[in-house]
Amino acid sequence: PNIWQQKLRNNLQSMGLLSLPKLRVWILIAVSAILFFFVLFRLLPSSVVQIWPREETISQTANIFLVLSGATIEEIPSRVRTMELMPVEVRIDQTLTFDKISKEFMGKSAQAAITVVNHSEEEYALRVGTRVMNQAGMVFRLQEPVVLGPGDSVTARAIADDLDLYGEIIGDRGNVPAGLRWDIPGLAAEEQQLVYAENHSPAFGGETAFRTVLHAEDLDIARMRLEQDLLATAKQLVDERRELYNSEHPEHNMEILYYEELTKSTFQNFKLPTEFLGQLVQSVPIDGEVIYTAYSYDSNHVLQLLSQELRMHVEDGKRLLEDSLTLNRLVAHVIDYNDELTWIKLTVDLSGTEQFILDPLSPTGAKFGKKVRDIVTGKEKDVAKRIIQNLPEVEDVKVAIWPPWNSMLPTIPSHISIEVHK
């Protein structure tokens, strides 16, 4: 240590510091300290203010007439916007094998001893043929009249119907076990809670046997089923044509007007096997054709039209976010049409997003940045954040200060850096 002290003394002597008076040494130390703290607390502190501009939704609405090509429409004023109405017509021919033929019951109906219970304070009289029904939808009918006083219970014989509540043959399913509850559908709902039936012994005698006989009602159901299948196939084909058109014409977007009143369905050339009426058959073929017409328009054209008008209504100091102008934000409603469907009137609404321009390189952003620096210089961090957050141009804000132990923003405005996130 002595050697080191001697070396340090020699170095200080060579620098001339030991020869300085003590006052000058203390003055040098004081000036250095002042400069250090000035740099530390005045020149070194800085702050970064991150700002997210506020976004608002604006919308533009327009009425548009879709007009069939070549049609002359006197009802449409000349100043009104018009676009082409594009019909999409498909023709489908289809054959259906119908096997839901009516079943005629040929078996035996189940029988049961049904005990009717009256928990009400009134007398009830049930005539022959009164229906009782269990939770499975099986219907039995009383074969004897039943008169019930308050608190009485009477047992009567009942026989199952041929078909249950859902049109299915009961047959041997009617041989139900004992202990089931049977409601009486002819009574009001609140009365069914007090007056009902039970079978204390299993039902018996039910046998399932049937034959299928074609009736006129079966052909009506078959025709309805074929019409439904034809329509479903036609709508699917229309969708396929729309997708094909859009893939071949990327600059357009065919939009189908899926309104029942704006489609035409013409069923023709139906061939029904009426010669089999009353005969024992398992299934019958049925053939028919549909001409289905749907109507569409180019939604991309509508989007471009309303986007252009929306840009004209953007306020000063704001900009329209182009990525917000999408087909998903385009809403169209049909408000009128004529019986011939040569024109259809739409009201279309497009909503977009506008954002305050706070980019420091823009005149508006530079003015905003100066305003922010003026109002937060020297403020506490939380106070500054709250002040900026309340500005109408700001959606969100974050404030970072250096050095981190500082709680105040710099007192020099130029030391406050503003970053704007788009």
RODRENDO-256363 format. One record per residue (C-alpha): y, x, z; residue in three letters. Coordinates in steps of 0.5 Angstrom, whole numbers. Example, Ala and Ser with C-alpha at 12.3 -4.5 7.8 and 13.67 -1.06 7.14 Angstrom:
% RODRENDO-256363
KEDREN       v       u       w   type
KEDREN      -9      25      16    Ala
KEDREN      -2      27      14    Ser
//
This chain:
% RODRENDO-256363
KEDREN       v       u       w   type
KEDREN       0       0       0    Pro
KEDREN       5       6       1    Asn
KEDREN       4       8      -5    Ile
KEDREN       5       2      -9    Trp
KEDREN      12       1      -4    Gln
KEDREN      14       8      -7    Gln
KEDREN      13       6     -14    Lys
KEDREN      16      -1     -13    Leu
KEDREN      22       3     -10    Arg
KEDREN      23       8     -16    Asn
KEDREN      22       2     -21    Asn
KEDREN      28      -1     -17    Leu
KEDREN      32       5     -17    Gln
KEDREN      31       7     -24    Ser
KEDREN      34      -1     -26    Met
KEDREN      40       0     -21    Gly
KEDREN      38      -6     -17    Leu
KEDREN      38      -2     -11    Leu
KEDREN      45       1     -12    Ser
KEDREN      48      -6     -12    Leu
KEDREN      51      -9      -6    Pro
KEDREN      47     -14      -2    Lys
KEDREN      52     -20      -4    Leu
KEDREN      51     -19     -12    Arg
KEDREN      44     -19     -11    Val
KEDREN      45     -26      -7    Trp
KEDREN      49     -28     -12    Ile
KEDREN      44     -26     -18    Leu
KEDREN      39     -30     -14    Ile
KEDREN      43     -36     -13    Ala
KEDREN      45     -36     -21    Val
KEDREN      38     -36     -23    Ser
KEDREN      36     -41     -18    Ala
KEDREN      42     -46     -21    Ile
KEDREN      40     -44     -28    Leu
KEDREN      32     -46     -26    Phe
KEDREN      34     -52     -23    Phe
KEDREN      39     -54     -29    Phe
KEDREN      33     -53     -34    Val
KEDREN      28     -57     -30    Leu
KEDREN      32     -63     -28    Phe
KEDREN      37     -63     -33    Arg
KEDREN      34     -60     -40    Leu
KEDREN      27     -61     -39    Leu
KEDREN      26     -68     -37    Pro
KEDREN      24     -72     -43    Ser
KEDREN      21     -79     -44    Ser
KEDREN      17     -83     -50    Val
KEDREN      18     -90     -51    Val
KEDREN      12     -93     -55    Gln
KEDREN      14    -100     -58    Ile
KEDREN      10    -106     -61    Trp
KEDREN      15    -110     -65    Pro
KEDREN      14    -118     -64    Arg
KEDREN      11    -122     -69    Glu
KEDREN      12    -129     -71    Glu
KEDREN       9    -134     -75    Thr
KEDREN      13    -137     -81    Ile
KEDREN      10    -143     -86    Ser
KEDREN      12    -145     -93    Gln
KEDREN      10    -152     -95    Thr
KEDREN       9    -155    -102    Ala
KEDREN       7    -161    -106    Asn
KEDREN       3    -159    -112    Ile
KEDREN       0    -164    -118    Phe
KEDREN      -6    -162    -121    Leu
KEDREN      -7    -165    -128    Val
KEDREN     -13    -165    -132    Leu
KEDREN     -12    -161    -139    Ser
KEDREN      -9    -166    -144    Gly
KEDREN      -7    -171    -140    Ala
KEDREN       0    -174    -140    Thr
KEDREN       2    -177    -133    Ile
KEDREN       8    -181    -133    Glu
KEDREN       8    -182    -126    Glu
KEDREN      10    -174    -125    Ile
KEDREN      17    -172    -124    Pro
KEDREN      19    -166    -129    Ser
KEDREN      21    -162    -123    Arg
KEDREN      15    -162    -119    Val
KEDREN      10    -156    -119    Arg
KEDREN       4    -158    -123    Thr
KEDREN      -3    -154    -124    Met
KEDREN      -9    -155    -128    Glu
KEDREN     -14    -159    -125    Leu
KEDREN     -21    -156    -127    Met
KEDREN     -27    -161    -127    Pro
KEDREN     -34    -158    -126    Val
KEDREN     -39    -163    -129    Glu
KEDREN     -47    -162    -128    Val
KEDREN     -53    -166    -130    Arg
KEDREN     -59    -166    -126    Ile
KEDREN     -66    -169    -128    Asp
KEDREN     -71    -169    -122    Gln
KEDREN     -78    -172    -121    Thr
KEDREN     -80    -174    -114    Leu
KEDREN     -87    -176    -111    Thr
KEDREN     -86    -181    -106    Phe
KEDREN     -91    -182    -101    Asp
KEDREN     -88    -186     -95    Lys
KEDREN     -92    -192     -97    Ile
KEDREN     -92    -198     -93    Ser
KEDREN     -98    -198     -88    Lys
KEDREN    -102    -205     -87    Glu
KEDREN    -105    -205     -80    Phe
KEDREN    -113    -206     -81    Met
KEDREN    -115    -204     -74    Gly
KEDREN    -115    -208     -67    Lys
KEDREN    -109    -208     -62    Ser
KEDREN    -110    -206     -55    Ala
KEDREN    -110    -211     -50    Gln
KEDREN    -107    -210     -42    Ala
KEDREN    -106    -214     -36    Ala
KEDREN     -98    -213     -35    Ile
KEDREN     -96    -215     -28    Thr
KEDREN     -88    -217     -28    Val
KEDREN     -84    -216     -22    Val
KEDREN     -78    -219     -20    Asn
KEDREN     -73    -216     -15    His
KEDREN     -67    -220     -16    Ser
KEDREN     -65    -226     -12    Glu
KEDREN     -66    -231     -18    Glu
KEDREN     -71    -234     -22    Glu
KEDREN     -74    -232     -29    Tyr
KEDREN     -78    -235     -34    Ala
KEDREN     -81    -231     -39    Leu
KEDREN     -84    -235     -45    Arg
KEDREN     -90    -233     -49    Val
KEDREN     -89    -227     -54    Gly
KEDREN     -84    -224     -49    Thr
KEDREN     -84    -217     -51    Arg
KEDREN     -85    -211     -46    Val
KEDREN     -84    -204     -48    Met
KEDREN     -85    -197     -45    Asn
KEDREN     -82    -190     -46    Gln
KEDREN     -86    -188     -52    Ala
KEDREN     -83    -194     -56    Gly
KEDREN     -90    -198     -56    Met
KEDREN     -89    -206     -56    Val
KEDREN     -93    -211     -52    Phe
KEDREN     -92    -218     -52    Arg
KEDREN     -94    -223     -47    Leu
KEDREN    -100    -228     -49    Gln
KEDREN     -98    -233     -43    Glu
KEDREN     -92    -236     -40    Pro
KEDREN     -89    -233     -34    Val
KEDREN     -85    -236     -28    Val
KEDREN     -82    -231     -23    Leu
KEDREN     -78    -233     -17    Gly
KEDREN     -74    -228     -13    Pro
KEDREN     -79    -223     -10    Gly
KEDREN     -85    -225     -14    Asp
KEDREN     -90    -221     -18    Ser
KEDREN     -94    -225     -24    Val
KEDREN    -100    -222     -28    Thr
KEDREN    -101    -224     -35    Ala
KEDREN    -105    -221     -41    Arg
KEDREN    -101    -218     -47    Ala
KEDREN    -103    -215     -54    Ile
KEDREN    -100    -209     -57    Ala
KEDREN     -96    -210     -64    Asp
KEDREN     -98    -207     -70    Asp
KEDREN     -92    -202     -71    Leu
KEDREN     -88    -199     -65    Asp
KEDREN     -81    -199     -65    Leu
KEDREN     -81    -193     -70    Tyr
KEDREN     -85    -196     -75    Gly
KEDREN     -91    -192     -73    Glu
KEDREN     -98    -196     -72    Ile
KEDREN    -100    -197     -65    Ile
KEDREN    -107    -198     -66    Gly
KEDREN    -111    -193     -61    Asp
KEDREN    -105    -190     -58    Arg
KEDREN    -104    -197     -55    Gly
KEDREN    -110    -195     -50    Asn
KEDREN    -105    -193     -45    Val
KEDREN    -107    -191     -38    Pro
KEDREN    -105    -195     -32    Ala
KEDREN     -99    -194     -28    Gly
KEDREN     -94    -194     -34    Leu
KEDREN     -87    -198     -33    Arg
KEDREN     -85    -203     -38    Trp
KEDREN     -78    -205     -39    Asp
KEDREN     -76    -212     -42    Ile
KEDREN     -71    -211     -48    Pro
KEDREN     -69    -219     -48    Gly
KEDREN     -66    -218     -41    Leu
KEDREN     -59    -215     -40    Ala
KEDREN     -59    -207     -38    Ala
KEDREN     -57    -209     -31    Glu
KEDREN     -63    -214     -31    Glu
KEDREN     -68    -209     -33    Gln
KEDREN     -67    -205     -27    Gln
KEDREN     -69    -211     -23    Leu
KEDREN     -74    -215     -27    Val
KEDREN     -79    -210     -31    Tyr
KEDREN     -87    -210     -32    Ala
KEDREN     -93    -205     -30    Glu
KEDREN    -100    -204     -32    Asn
KEDREN    -104    -203     -26    His
KEDREN    -110    -202     -30    Ser
KEDREN    -111    -198     -37    Pro
KEDREN    -110    -202     -43    Ala
KEDREN    -116    -202     -48    Phe
KEDREN    -119    -205     -55    Gly
KEDREN    -114    -201     -59    Gly
KEDREN    -117    -198     -66    Glu
KEDREN    -113    -195     -71    Thr
KEDREN    -114    -197     -78    Ala
KEDREN    -110    -198     -84    Phe
KEDREN    -108    -198     -92    Arg
KEDREN    -102    -196     -96    Thr
KEDREN    -100    -202    -100    Val
KEDREN     -93    -201    -105    Leu
KEDREN     -88    -206    -103    His
KEDREN     -81    -207    -107    Ala
KEDREN     -78    -204    -100    Glu
KEDREN     -82    -198    -101    Asp
KEDREN     -79    -197    -108    Leu
KEDREN     -72    -198    -106    Asp
KEDREN     -73    -192    -100    Ile
KEDREN     -76    -188    -106    Ala
KEDREN     -70    -189    -110    Arg
KEDREN     -65    -188    -105    Met
KEDREN     -69    -181    -103    Arg
KEDREN     -69    -179    -110    Leu
KEDREN     -61    -180    -110    Glu
KEDREN     -60    -176    -104    Gln
KEDREN     -64    -170    -107    Asp
KEDREN     -60    -171    -114    Leu
KEDREN     -54    -170    -110    Leu
KEDREN     -56    -165    -106    Ala
KEDREN     -58    -161    -112    Thr
KEDREN     -52    -162    -116    Ala
KEDREN     -47    -160    -110    Lys
KEDREN     -51    -154    -110    Gln
KEDREN     -51    -152    -117    Leu
KEDREN     -43    -154    -117    Val
KEDREN     -43    -148    -111    Asp
KEDREN     -47    -143    -116    Glu
KEDREN     -42    -145    -122    Arg
KEDREN     -36    -144    -117    Arg
KEDREN     -39    -137    -115    Glu
KEDREN     -40    -135    -122    Leu
KEDREN     -33    -136    -124    Tyr
KEDREN     -30    -133    -118    Asn
KEDREN     -34    -127    -120    Ser
KEDREN     -33    -127    -127    Glu
KEDREN     -25    -128    -126    His
KEDREN     -23    -124    -120    Pro
KEDREN     -16    -125    -121    Glu
KEDREN     -18    -133    -120    His
KEDREN     -21    -137    -114    Asn
KEDREN     -24    -143    -116    Met
KEDREN     -23    -148    -110    Glu
KEDREN     -27    -155    -110    Ile
KEDREN     -24    -161    -107    Leu
KEDREN     -30    -163    -103    Tyr
KEDREN     -28    -170    -102    Tyr
KEDREN     -33    -176    -103    Glu
KEDREN     -27    -180    -107    Glu
KEDREN     -26    -174    -111    Leu
KEDREN     -33    -174    -114    Thr
KEDREN     -36    -178    -119    Lys
KEDREN     -44    -179    -119    Ser
KEDREN     -47    -183    -125    Thr
KEDREN     -54    -184    -124    Phe
KEDREN     -58    -186    -130    Gln
KEDREN     -65    -186    -133    Asn
KEDREN     -69    -188    -127    Phe
KEDREN     -76    -190    -128    Lys
KEDREN     -79    -194    -122    Leu
KEDREN     -87    -195    -122    Pro
KEDREN     -86    -203    -121    Thr
KEDREN     -93    -204    -124    Glu
KEDREN     -96    -201    -118    Phe
KEDREN     -93    -206    -113    Leu
KEDREN     -98    -209    -109    Gly
KEDREN    -103    -204    -110    Gln
KEDREN    -107    -199    -106    Leu
KEDREN    -103    -193    -107    Val
KEDREN    -102    -186    -103    Gln
KEDREN     -96    -184    -107    Ser
KEDREN     -92    -185    -113    Val
KEDREN     -88    -181    -118    Pro
KEDREN     -81    -183    -119    Ile
KEDREN     -76    -180    -124    Asp
KEDREN     -68    -180    -125    Gly
KEDREN     -62    -177    -127    Glu
KEDREN     -55    -176    -124    Val
KEDREN     -49    -174    -128    Ile
KEDREN     -44    -171    -122    Tyr
KEDREN     -37    -169    -123    Thr
KEDREN     -33    -165    -118    Ala
KEDREN     -26    -163    -119    Tyr
KEDREN     -23    -156    -117    Ser
KEDREN     -16    -152    -118    Tyr
KEDREN     -14    -144    -117    Asp
KEDREN     -13    -143    -110    Ser
KEDREN     -10    -136    -112    Asn
KEDREN      -5    -139    -116    His
KEDREN      -3    -143    -110    Val
KEDREN      -3    -137    -106    Leu
KEDREN       2    -133    -110    Gln
KEDREN       7    -139    -111    Leu
KEDREN       7    -140    -104    Leu
KEDREN       8    -133    -102    Ser
KEDREN      13    -132    -107    Gln
KEDREN      17    -137    -104    Glu
KEDREN      15    -135     -97    Leu
KEDREN      18    -128     -98    Arg
KEDREN      25    -131    -100    Met
KEDREN      25    -134     -93    His
KEDREN      24    -128     -89    Val
KEDREN      30    -127     -84    Glu
KEDREN      34    -121     -84    Asp
KEDREN      32    -115     -80    Gly
KEDREN      25    -118     -81    Lys
KEDREN      19    -116     -86    Arg
KEDREN      13    -120     -88    Leu
KEDREN       6    -117     -87    Leu
KEDREN       3    -118     -94    Glu
KEDREN      -4    -117     -91    Asp
KEDREN      -3    -124     -87    Ser
KEDREN      -2    -128     -94    Leu
KEDREN      -9    -129     -95    Thr
KEDREN     -13    -135     -97    Leu
KEDREN     -16    -136     -90    Asn
KEDREN      -9    -138     -88    Arg
KEDREN      -8    -143     -94    Leu
KEDREN      -9    -150     -92    Val
KEDREN      -9    -156     -97    Ala
KEDREN     -10    -163     -97    His
KEDREN     -10    -169    -102    Val
KEDREN      -5    -174    -101    Ile
KEDREN      -5    -178    -107    Asp
KEDREN      -9    -179    -114    Tyr
KEDREN     -10    -184    -119    Asn
KEDREN     -16    -188    -121    Asp
KEDREN     -18    -184    -127    Glu
KEDREN     -17    -178    -123    Leu
KEDREN     -13    -175    -129    Thr
KEDREN      -8    -172    -123    Trp
KEDREN      -9    -171    -116    Ile
KEDREN      -3    -169    -111    Lys
KEDREN      -4    -164    -106    Leu
KEDREN       0    -162    -100    Thr
KEDREN      -1    -154     -99    Val
KEDREN       1    -150     -93    Asp
KEDREN       1    -143     -92    Leu
KEDREN       3    -139     -86    Ser
KEDREN       5    -132     -86    Gly
KEDREN       7    -127     -80    Thr
KEDREN      14    -124     -80    Glu
KEDREN      15    -117     -76    Gln
KEDREN      22    -114     -73    Phe
KEDREN      23    -108     -77    Ile
KEDREN      24    -103     -72    Leu
KEDREN      22     -96     -76    Asp
KEDREN      27     -91     -74    Pro
KEDREN      28     -89     -81    Leu
KEDREN      31     -96     -83    Ser
KEDREN      38     -98     -81    Pro
KEDREN      36    -104     -77    Thr
KEDREN      31     -99     -73    Gly
KEDREN      36     -94     -72    Ala
KEDREN      41     -99     -69    Lys
KEDREN      35    -102     -65    Phe
KEDREN      33     -95     -62    Gly
KEDREN      41     -93     -60    Lys
KEDREN      41    -100     -57    Lys
KEDREN      35     -98     -53    Val
KEDREN      37     -91     -51    Arg
KEDREN      44     -94     -48    Asp
KEDREN      41     -99     -44    Ile
KEDREN      35     -95     -41    Val
KEDREN      38     -88     -40    Thr
KEDREN      37     -86     -33    Gly
KEDREN      34     -92     -31    Lys
KEDREN      27     -92     -27    Glu
KEDREN      21     -93     -31    Lys
KEDREN      19    -100     -29    Asp
KEDREN      26    -102     -29    Val
KEDREN      27     -99     -36    Ala
KEDREN      20    -102     -38    Lys
KEDREN      22    -109     -36    Arg
KEDREN      29    -109     -40    Ile
KEDREN      25    -107     -46    Ile
KEDREN      20    -112     -45    Gln
KEDREN      25    -117     -45    Asn
KEDREN      28    -115     -52    Leu
KEDREN      27    -121     -57    Pro
KEDREN      25    -115     -62    Glu
KEDREN      19    -113     -57    Val
KEDREN      12    -115     -56    Glu
KEDREN      10    -110     -52    Asp
KEDREN      12    -103     -49    Val
KEDREN       9     -97     -46    Lys
KEDREN      14     -91     -42    Val
KEDREN      11     -84     -41    Ala
KEDREN      16     -79     -37    Ile
KEDREN      15     -72     -37    Trp
KEDREN      15     -68     -32    Pro
KEDREN      10     -73     -29    Pro
KEDREN      13     -73     -22    Trp
KEDREN      19     -76     -25    Asn
KEDREN      21     -83     -24    Ser
KEDREN      27     -84     -28    Met
KEDREN      28     -83     -35    Leu
KEDREN      32     -78     -37    Pro
KEDREN      40     -78     -37    Thr
KEDREN      41     -75     -44    Ile
KEDREN      39     -81     -49    Pro
KEDREN      37     -75     -54    Ser
KEDREN      31     -74     -49    His
KEDREN      28     -81     -50    Ile
KEDREN      24     -81     -56    Ser
KEDREN      22     -88     -59    Ile
KEDREN      15     -89     -63    Glu
KEDREN      14     -96     -66    Val
KEDREN       7     -98     -68    His
KEDREN       6    -102     -74    Lys
//
